[in-house]
């Protein structure tokens, strides 16, 4: 009867002491990193959609932008 209680208390004490957290970053920092990564991915997705639908003007660095000076 005491063994499950001791196991539960040891896990609880580990959790409360912070041993189960990630060692490098606090929860706030990790959530901020995830938010930044998601924002970057959404920007990349919007850029890909704009490119696929040709919503941006063509650059002047293409092979088809030839100026003839006769």
C-alpha positions as CSV (number, residue, x, y, z in Angstrom):
1,X,0.0,0.0,0.0
2,X,2.9,2.3,0.7
3,X,4.8,1.6,-2.5
4,X,2.2,3.3,-4.9
5,X,2.0,6.2,-2.5
6,X,5.8,6.7,-2.5
7,X,6.0,6.4,-6.3
8,X,3.3,9.0,-6.6
9,X,4.9,11.4,-4.1
10,X,8.3,11.0,-5.8
11,X,6.9,11.9,-9.2
12,X,5.0,14.8,-7.7
13,X,8.1,16.1,-6.0
14,X,10.1,15.8,-9.3
15,X,7.3,17.7,-11.2
16,X,7.2,20.5,-8.6
17,X,10.9,20.9,-8.4
18,X,11.2,21.6,-12.1
19,X,13.1,18.5,-13.1
20,X,10.5,17.6,-15.7
21,X,10.7,21.0,-17.5
22,X,12.9,21.5,-20.6
23,X,16.4,22.5,-19.4
24,X,17.2,25.2,-21.9
25,X,14.1,27.5,-21.9
26,X,11.3,28.5,-19.6
27,X,7.7,27.8,-20.7
28,X,7.3,31.5,-21.7
29,X,10.4,31.4,-23.9
30,X,9.4,28.2,-25.5
31,X,5.9,29.4,-26.3
32,X,7.4,32.6,-27.8
33,X,9.7,30.4,-30.0
34,X,6.8,28.3,-31.2
35,X,4.8,31.5,-32.0
36,X,7.7,33.0,-34.0
37,X,8.1,29.8,-36.0
38,X,4.4,29.6,-36.8
39,X,4.4,33.3,-37.8
40,X,7.4,32.6,-40.1
41,X,5.7,29.6,-41.6
42,X,2.5,31.6,-42.3
43,X,4.6,34.3,-44.0
44,X,6.3,31.6,-46.2
45,X,2.9,30.1,-47.0
46,X,1.6,33.5,-48.1
47,X,4.7,34.1,-50.2
48,X,4.3,30.7,-51.9
49,X,0.6,31.4,-52.6
50,X,1.4,34.8,-54.1
51,X,4.1,33.3,-56.3
52,X,1.8,30.5,-57.5
53,X,-1.0,32.8,-58.3
54,X,1.3,35.4,-59.9
55,X,0.1,38.2,-57.6
56,X,3.5,39.9,-57.5
57,X,5.0,41.8,-60.4
58,X,7.8,40.1,-62.3
59,X,11.3,41.3,-61.4
60,X,13.5,42.9,-64.0
61,X,16.2,40.2,-63.5
62,X,14.6,37.7,-65.9
63,X,16.0,36.4,-69.2
64,X,13.0,37.8,-71.0
65,X,13.7,41.4,-70.0
66,X,15.9,42.2,-73.0
67,X,16.4,45.8,-74.1
68,X,17.3,46.3,-77.7
69,X,19.2,49.4,-78.6
70,X,19.3,49.6,-82.4
